[in-house]
Amino acid sequence: MTERTIDIPVGAERTIVFGTADRNIKMIREALGVSIGRRKARVVVRGQEPAVSKATAVLEHLAQSAVGRRSLSREEVLNAIVESPDVPQHDETLDISRIPAWSGDIEVRASGRVIRAKSKNQEQYIEAMRTSDLVFAVGPAGTGKTYLSVAAAIHMLRTGRVKRIVLARPAVEAGERLGFLPGDLQDKVNPYLRPLLDALEDMLDYATLQRFIDNDVIEIVPLAFMRGRTLNDAVIILDEAQNTTKSQMLMFLTRIGRSSKAVVTGDITQTDLEDPSTSGLIDAFHRLRRVPGCSFVSLDRTDIVRHAIVERVVRAYSTINTSTIQLNPDD
């Protein structure tokens, strides 16, 4: 835990630093996961590095603006949080290992509770996301594949390890095609992306989440929209990857830019492709299982953290003959 003290102007200048109803302080707290307290003419920031350094840099920027009696807009404060220079700016030679290490704990809350692994497999999953550049996680519904990956991504964003989060899903479910669905493009893709948004809404308040989405700090897109992009300084999550084809999986994996991490999640027993054997998730496992920097995590029904009946449902359906993968790198 790190603590830093910052001198803050008094009078009208202090109001400019704090914002109306302490708006700026709340934004910094929410975005970076630090605590900010007042001590006479000073502000005390507590939390983990580099989040404290980042918050300090933002507050100093606000204090400089206050000297000139210039009040920053919400968007300007958010940009200052995202772009503050306390974390080294990336260049072609910068590696993510130069950024202070992630301790292993996820400092993200949902419903007032800190998000923690609830099983050995989930602990392995979090450790894989901490140490590997590319992580594949497979398992049945309710095992935390998507939820934990989103929590880890928010943690890395708040602590300055990445500058943005990109969440993608293939829009191929239950045999439907986008062209046959009603509404405009946004109406068509929203049902596919809703589970990712649900996870985000659990961990971020509405105002913060909306600001991040409006400023492309968090982006939720159909997989098809990833083509042609290179994503640097980002956590990139591909959800429901069992519904990707081999070529779609290759396309996604080649979007990974410098100082980025990618997490691929899926349930191979719920493939909606006409031919499950063409799944890009299954193919990637066989091709990449011995590639350095890749980790594979298998979650099972003992890791289910939803309603107790979900585990019983999964157990009942597991007696049906389905295509499975044993995540054993030595196979």
C-alpha positions in Angstrom: 0.0 0.0 0.0 1.3 3.4 -1.0 0.4 6.8 0.4 1.2 10.3 -1.1 0.2 13.8 0.1 -0.5 16.6 -2.3 -0.8 20.3 -1.5 -4.1 21.7 -2.8 -5.0 25.4 -3.4 -7.5 27.0 -1.1 -10.7 29.0 -1.8 -12.2 28.9 -5.3 -9.2 27.1 -6.7 -9.9 24.1 -4.4 -13.4 23.9 -5.7 -12.0 23.7 -9.3 -9.7 20.9 -8.2 -12.4 18.9 -6.5 -15.2 19.7 -8.9 -18.8 20.4 -8.2 -19.9 18.1 -5.4 -16.4 16.5 -5.4 -17.1 15.2 -9.0 -13.4 15.1 -9.9 -12.4 13.2 -6.8 -15.1 10.7 -7.3 -14.1 10.1 -10.9 -10.4 9.5 -9.8 -11.5 7.1 -7.1 -13.8 5.1 -9.3 -11.4 4.9 -12.3 -8.2 4.1 -10.4 -9.5 2.3 -7.3 -7.6 4.6 -4.8 -8.8 6.2 -1.6 -8.6 10.0 -1.4 -8.9 11.9 1.9 -8.5 15.5 3.0 -6.0 16.7 5.6 -6.3 20.5 6.0 -4.8 22.1 2.9 -3.6 18.7 1.6 -5.1 15.6 -0.1 -3.9 12.1 0.9 -4.0 9.4 -1.8 -3.7 5.8 -0.7 -3.7 2.6 -2.8 -1.4 0.4 -5.0 1.3 1.6 -7.3 1.0 2.8 -10.1 -2.6 3.8 -9.3 -1.4 6.2 -6.6 1.1 7.7 -9.0 -1.5 8.1 -11.7 -4.0 9.7 -9.3 -1.3 12.1 -8.0 -0.4 13.2 -11.5 -4.1 13.9 -12.3 -4.6 15.9 -9.1 -1.5 17.9 -9.8 -2.8 18.6 -13.3 -6.1 19.8 -11.8 -4.2 22.0 -9.3 -2.2 23.6 -12.2 -5.5 24.3 -14.0 -7.0 25.8 -10.9 -4.2 28.4 -10.6 -5.4 29.8 -13.9 -9.0 29.5 -12.6 -9.8 27.0 -15.5 -12.3 24.4 -14.6 -11.9 21.1 -16.5 -14.9 19.3 -18.1 -15.8 15.7 -17.2 -14.3 14.6 -20.5 -11.0 16.5 -19.8 -10.7 14.9 -16.4 -11.3 11.5 -17.8 -8.7 12.0 -20.5 -6.3 13.2 -17.8 -6.9 10.0 -15.9 -6.4 7.8 -18.9 -3.4 9.6 -20.4 -1.6 10.8 -17.2 2.2 10.4 -17.7 3.1 8.6 -14.5 3.1 5.3 -16.4 6.0 5.2 -19.0 4.6 6.0 -22.5 5.0 3.0 -24.8 7.4 3.0 -27.7 8.5 0.2 -30.0 10.9 -1.2 -27.4 8.7 -0.9 -24.3 7.7 -4.2 -22.8 4.9 -4.7 -20.3 7.3 -6.2 -17.8 8.7 -2.7 -17.2 5.4 -1.7 -15.6 5.1 -2.5 -11.9 4.1 -6.1 -11.4 0.5 -7.2 -10.7 0.6 -8.8 -7.2 -2.0 -11.4 -8.1 -5.0 -9.9 -6.3 -7.8 -8.3 -8.3 -8.7 -5.0 -6.6 -12.2 -4.7 -8.2 -15.5 -4.7 -6.3 -18.9 -6.0 -7.2 -21.9 -5.2 -5.0 -19.5 -3.9 -2.4 -17.4 -7.1 -2.2 -13.9 -7.6 -3.5 -13.8 -10.1 -6.3 -11.8 -13.2 -5.4 -11.2 -16.6 -6.8 -13.5 -19.2 -5.3 -11.8 -22.3 -6.3 -8.3 -23.7 -7.1 -9.1 -23.6 -10.9 -10.1 -20.0 -10.7 -6.9 -19.2 -8.8 -5.0 -20.8 -11.6 -7.0 -18.8 -14.1 -6.2 -15.5 -12.4 -2.5 -16.4 -12.2 -2.5 -17.3 -15.9 -3.9 -13.9 -16.8 -1.3 -12.3 -14.6 1.7 -14.1 -16.1 0.8 -15.0 -19.7 0.2 -12.8 -22.7 -2.4 -15.2 -24.2 -4.8 -17.2 -22.0 -7.4 -19.7 -23.1 -10.1 -20.7 -20.5 -12.8 -23.3 -21.2 -15.5 -24.6 -19.0 -19.3 -24.8 -18.5 -21.7 -21.9 -17.8 -21.3 -20.2 -14.4 -17.6 -21.0 -13.8 -16.5 -17.3 -14.0 -14.7 -17.5 -17.3 -16.0 -14.1 -18.6 -16.6 -12.5 -15.2 -13.1 -13.0 -13.9 -11.5 -12.0 -17.2 -13.5 -8.7 -17.1 -12.5 -8.1 -13.5 -8.8 -8.7 -14.3 -9.1 -6.3 -17.2 -10.5 -3.5 -15.1 -7.8 -4.1 -12.5 -5.1 -3.8 -15.1 -6.7 -0.6 -16.5 -7.0 0.9 -13.0 -3.4 0.1 -12.1 -2.0 1.5 -15.4 -0.8 -1.7 -17.0 -3.1 -1.1 -20.0 -4.8 1.9 -21.5 -8.0 0.3 -22.8 -10.2 -2.8 -22.7 -11.6 -4.4 -25.8 -14.3 -7.1 -25.5 -15.5 -9.1 -28.5 -18.0 -11.8 -29.2 -18.9 -13.7 -32.3 -22.4 -12.9 -33.4 -23.3 -16.5 -34.3 -25.7 -18.0 -31.9 -28.6 -20.4 -32.1 -28.3 -20.5 -35.9 -29.3 -16.8 -36.3 -27.7 -14.4 -38.7 -27.5 -10.7 -38.2 -29.1 -9.9 -41.5 -32.3 -11.6 -40.4 -32.6 -9.9 -37.1 -34.9 -6.8 -36.7 -33.6 -3.2 -36.2 -30.5 -1.3 -37.1 -26.9 -2.5 -36.6 -26.8 -1.6 -32.9 -30.1 -3.4 -32.3 -28.8 -6.5 -34.0 -25.5 -6.8 -32.1 -26.6 -5.7 -28.6 -28.1 -9.1 -27.6 -24.8 -10.8 -28.4 -22.8 -8.3 -26.4 -25.1 -8.0 -23.4 -23.4 -10.6 -21.2 -20.1 -8.6 -21.4 -22.0 -5.4 -20.4 -23.7 -7.2 -17.5 -20.3 -8.0 -16.1 -19.0 -4.4 -16.5 -22.1 -3.0 -14.9 -21.5 -5.2 -11.8 -18.0 -3.7 -11.4 -18.3 -0.1 -12.4 -21.0 2.5 -11.6 -23.1 3.6 -14.5 -21.5 7.1 -14.9 -17.9 5.7 -15.0 -18.8 2.9 -17.4 -20.6 5.3 -19.7 -17.6 7.7 -19.7 -15.2 4.9 -20.5 -17.4 3.6 -23.3 -17.9 7.1 -24.7 -14.2 7.7 -24.8 -13.3 4.2 -26.1 -11.4 3.3 -23.0 -13.8 0.3 -22.9 -15.0 -1.0 -26.3 -17.5 -3.8 -26.8 -17.7 -5.0 -30.4 -18.8 -8.0 -32.5 -15.8 -10.1 -33.5 -16.3 -9.2 -37.2 -15.4 -5.6 -36.4 -11.9 -6.6 -35.2 -10.6 -7.2 -38.7 -7.7 -5.0 -39.8 -7.0 -3.6 -36.3 -3.9 -3.7 -34.2 -4.6 -3.2 -30.5 -1.7 -1.9 -28.4 -1.6 -1.4 -24.6 -4.9 -3.3 -24.2 -6.6 -6.2 -22.6 -8.5 -8.0 -25.4 -11.1 -10.5 -24.4 -12.8 -12.9 -26.8 -15.9 -14.4 -25.2 -17.9 -17.4 -26.5 -14.9 -18.4 -28.6 -16.4 -21.9 -29.3 -18.5 -20.2 -31.9 -15.5 -18.9 -33.9 -14.2 -20.5 -37.1 -10.6 -21.3 -37.5 -10.0 -18.2 -39.7 -11.9 -16.0 -37.2 -9.7 -17.2 -34.4 -6.6 -16.5 -36.4 -7.9 -13.1 -37.2 -8.5 -12.3 -33.5 -5.2 -13.6 -32.3 -3.3 -11.5 -34.8 -4.9 -8.3 -33.5 -2.7 -8.5 -30.4 -0.4 -5.5 -30.4 2.6 -4.5 -28.2 2.2 -4.6 -24.4 -1.3 -6.2 -24.7 -2.8 -9.3 -23.2 -5.6 -11.5 -24.7 -8.0 -13.8 -23.0 -10.1 -16.3 -24.9 -13.1 -18.0 -23.2 -15.6 -20.6 -24.3 -17.6 -23.7 -23.5 -16.9 -26.3 -26.1 -20.1 -28.2 -25.2 -22.3 -25.3 -26.4 -21.0 -24.7 -29.9 -23.6 -23.2 -32.2 -21.6 -23.8 -35.4 -23.2 -26.2 -37.9 -20.1 -28.4 -37.7 -18.6 -28.2 -34.1 -15.3 -29.8 -35.4 -14.6 -26.5 -37.2 -14.5 -24.5 -33.9 -11.6 -22.1 -33.8 -11.3 -22.6 -30.1 -10.7 -26.4 -30.4 -8.3 -25.8 -33.3 -6.3 -23.1 -31.4 -5.8 -25.5 -28.4 -4.2 -28.1 -30.6 -2.0 -25.6 -32.5 -0.9 -23.4 -29.6 -0.7 -25.7 -26.5 3.1 -25.8 -26.6 3.6 -22.2 -27.7 5.6 -20.1 -25.1 3.5 -17.3 -23.6 0.2 -19.2 -24.0 -1.7 -20.7 -21.0 -4.6 -23.0 -21.0 -7.0 -23.3 -18.1 -9.8 -25.8 -17.7 -12.8 -25.0 -15.4 -15.4 -27.6 -14.5 -18.7 -27.9 -12.7 -16.9 -27.7 -9.3 -16.0 -24.1 -10.2 -19.6 -23.0 -10.8 -20.5 -19.9 -8.7 -24.0 -19.2 -9.9 -27.2 -20.6 -8.2 -26.6 -24.1 -6.8 -29.0 -25.6 -9.3 -26.8 -24.6 -12.2 -24.1 -27.1 -11.1 -26.8 -29.8 -10.9 -28.0 -28.9 -14.4 -24.5 -29.1 -15.8 -23.9 -32.4 -14.1 -27.1 -33.8 -15.6 -26.2 -32.7 -19.1 -22.6 -33.9 -18.8 -23.9 -37.5 -19.2 -24.8 -36.6 -22.8 -22.1 -37.5 -25.3 -20.5 -34.3 -26.4 -17.2 -33.2 -28.0 -14.7 -32.4 -25.2 -11.1 -31.4 -24.9 -8.7 -32.5 -22.1 -6.4 -29.5 -21.5 -3.3 -31.5 -21.0 -0.2 -29.9 -22.7 1.5 -33.3 -22.6 -1.1 -35.0 -24.9 
